[in-house]
Amino acid sequence: MKLPALLLLLLFSNCLFSQQTAKQTSKKETYFDENGNRIGATGFKIKYENYKVYAPSIVSETDSTITQKIVFREVFDTLQSRETLVKVLKQLTGKTIDNNQTIVINFFFKEPVQNQAPSIDYYASVKKYQKYFAKHKNSIQFFITEKNYDTGKTNVTIDAKGAIRNLLFKDNVEGGNYIIIKPNGHYYKRVGEYRQDEIPDRIKAEW
């Protein structure tokens, strides 16, 4: 009998935190909460375990130090300038975006997993997901990674100069993130692990 998905996700979350902690034991650690207040490792871990609400973001890391903060997994907000983003995407991908199109960006940070294909290779290969955008021309999809991300997928764009990251994904949350931006500039952003098949429903939703 399979474990419920919720339990599996909790086990994965605890395992990931343990792995991160093990990697960082030799480094000086600094932690901040979602409001920018400094907290201890225990307070950080307690918030992180509420994985439905929070995700850990790496602010900076060197050979001897690491600074992390808690961020919200889900954010609803409005872009200051959708036009600026459209120009950046045009320069980066060569694609033209209509004013009435909803923009969807799957953005991936580098993953410290050895001998395993990057997760974006899977996400960018799901034919059912690609068919949705081929059929619904009122939405346009982009797969983008931070610079130096190793992927062989031709439908993935490398954000070599960090333009998309600086505009939309300043918080470094390992693995995948996505954002849906409506024609009026309203957006929904999800950081950390997610289900790609939820995105079409999110596009259709009113918010």
Rosetta blueprint (number, residue, H / E / L):
1 M L
2 K L
3 L L
4 P L
5 A H
6 L H
7 L H
8 L H
9 L H
10 L H
11 L H
12 F H
13 S H
14 N H
15 C H
16 L H
17 F H
18 S H
19 Q H
20 Q H
21 T H
22 A H
23 K H
24 Q H
25 T L
26 S L
27 K L
28 K E
29 E E
30 T E
31 Y E
32 F E
33 D L
34 E L
35 N L
36 G L
37 N L
38 R E
39 I E
40 G L
41 A H
42 T H
43 G H
44 F H
45 K H
46 I H
47 K H
48 Y H
49 E H
50 N L
51 Y L
52 K L
53 V L
54 Y E
55 A E
56 P E
57 S E
58 I E
59 V E
60 S E
61 E E
62 T L
63 D L
64 S L
65 T E
66 I E
67 T E
68 Q E
69 K E
70 I E
71 V E
72 F E
73 R L
74 E E
75 V E
76 F E
77 D E
78 T E
79 L L
80 Q L
81 S L
82 R H
83 E H
84 T H
85 L H
86 V H
87 K H
88 V H
89 L H
90 K H
91 Q H
92 L H
93 T H
94 G L
95 K L
96 T L
97 I L
98 D L
99 N L
100 N L
101 Q L
102 T E
103 I E
104 V E
105 I E
106 N E
107 F E
108 F E
109 F L
110 K L
111 E L
112 P L
113 V L
114 Q L
115 N L
116 Q L
117 A L
118 P L
119 S H
120 I H
121 D H
122 Y H
123 Y H
124 A L
125 S L
126 V L
127 K H
128 K H
129 Y H
130 Q H
131 K H
132 Y H
133 F H
134 A H
135 K H
136 H L
137 K L
138 N L
139 S E
140 I E
141 Q E
142 F E
143 F E
144 I E
145 T E
146 E E
147 K L
148 N L
149 Y L
150 D L
151 T L
152 G L
153 K L
154 T L
155 N L
156 V E
157 T E
158 I E
159 D E
160 A L
161 K L
162 G L
163 A H
164 I H
165 R H
166 N H
167 L H
168 L H
169 F L
170 K L
171 D L
172 N E
173 V L
174 E L
175 G L
176 G E
177 N E
178 Y E
179 I E
180 I E
181 I E
182 K L
183 P L
184 N L
185 G L
186 H E
187 Y E
188 Y E
189 K E
190 R E
191 V E
192 G L
193 E L
194 Y L
195 R L
196 Q H
197 D H
198 E H
199 I H
200 P H
201 D H
202 R H
203 I H
204 K H
205 A L
206 E L
207 W L
